[in-house]
Amino acid sequence: MQNIIHPDLEKSINNWFEAKFNGLTSPFYSSIDLRNSSYKIAPVDANLFPAGFNNLSEESRTMAARLIESYFKRHQYKKVLIIPENYTRNKMYIENVFVIEKVLQLAGFEARIGLLHNEVYNLIEQYETVVKENSL
């Protein structure tokens, strides 16, 4: 993919982001879709639970596990419950969810997939049902 940021500006842009985000807690992972009109760049969509882990090579999954472990190093977390979007029939998204579970397990976490209610028509077969008391 072509780098759309002019090389002379890349360092100053990275420094600006580092100064703005220093000390802030960022989401575990996210993605932002950008639109480039050749004279400006604008965010058009932000995703706190983006897909794509299913596209990672084994080497990249190992690297992702190391980065996840590093991110949570200062915390005492041991267990992770992944709650994917409801009502999906997108097989690639479901594959992504299972890869996230495997990467988290590779990072040393006890990871499981959970749904907020029993969705028998969902494509996820191995999951925990998470039921919130007094919910409709």
N, C-alpha and C positions, 0 to 999 in steps of 0.2 A: 504494500500500500504506500502511496506517495505521501511524504510528510507535507502537510499543508501549512505548517508554521515556518516562517522564514528562519533559517539557521541563526542569523544574527540576533533574532528576538527570542529564541527558545530559552536561553539562560535567564533572561530578565523575566520572562513569563513564569518560568518555574520558580524563580525567587519570589515573585509576587504571590503565587499560590502558597508557597511554603510560609511566608509571613502571615498571610490571611488565615491559614488553617492551623498554625502552630498553637498547640494547647487545646484544640477542639477535638472532641471525640467524634469520629466519623462512623458511618454505618459499617457493619462488618464487610459488606460488599454491595456495590451498586453499579449502575451504568447510566450514562446520559447520552442520548442521541443528539448529535449536533448537525446543524444545517450550515453549509459553507456556501456563501454566495459570491465568493472570490474577493470581496472587499470587507466582509464581516462574517463572524461566526456566531450563531445563536443556538442555545439549547432548545430543543423542541419536545423532549420527552425524558422524564427521569424514572428509573426503575429501581426500587429497593430490592427486588428479587428477580433479577434478570436471568435469562436462560443462557446456555452456551457451554456449561461445564462438560456436557456430553461431547463437545468438539475438541476437548483437550487430549493431547497425546499422553501416554503413560508418564513420560518424563515431566510434562507440564503438570499432571495431576500430583506427582511427587513434590514438585516445586510449590504448588498451591497448598499442599498439606503442610509444608514447612512454613509458608507465610501465615497460614491460619494459626498454626501452633505459636508462632512468634507474636501474632496480633493478640492472642489471648494469654500470653505468657504471664502477665502480671496479675491475672485473675485466677481463681481457684475452680473454674468451670471444669466439669467432668462429663456432663451429659448435655446432649443437644436434641431438641425435638424440632424437626422440620415440618412446618405446616404449609403445604403448597396451596396454590389457588384452587378454589372449589370448581367443580363442574367442568373440568377440562377434559377434552378427548384428544388433545394434541400429544401424539406418541413421543415426539421429540422433546417436549417439555417434561413429560414423565420420565424419560430416559435421563434428562438433565437432573431431575430431582434425585434419582437413584445414584448418579455419579457424585452429586454433592454429599450424599450420605456416605459413600465410600471414601471420598476425600477427607471428610471429617473423621471417619474411623481411622484412616491412615495417619491423621494428625494426633491420634491418641484419645479421641472422644468416644463415648458411648453415644452413638447417633441413631435415631429412629425417625421414621416418617409418620406423621399423625394427621388425621383429618378431623374437622370439628364435629362431624356427625357421620353416621354410617352411609356412605355413598356407594351402594352396591353396583351402580352402573359406571363408576369411575374405573379407569384403566389401572389404577394402583392396586396391586394384589396384596403385597406385604406391608401393612400399615397398622398403626395403633388408632383406635377411635378415641378421640378426646371429647368428652361430654362436659359442657359447662352446666353446673347445677342451676335450676330455675330459669333455664333458657327455653325459648319457644321453638 
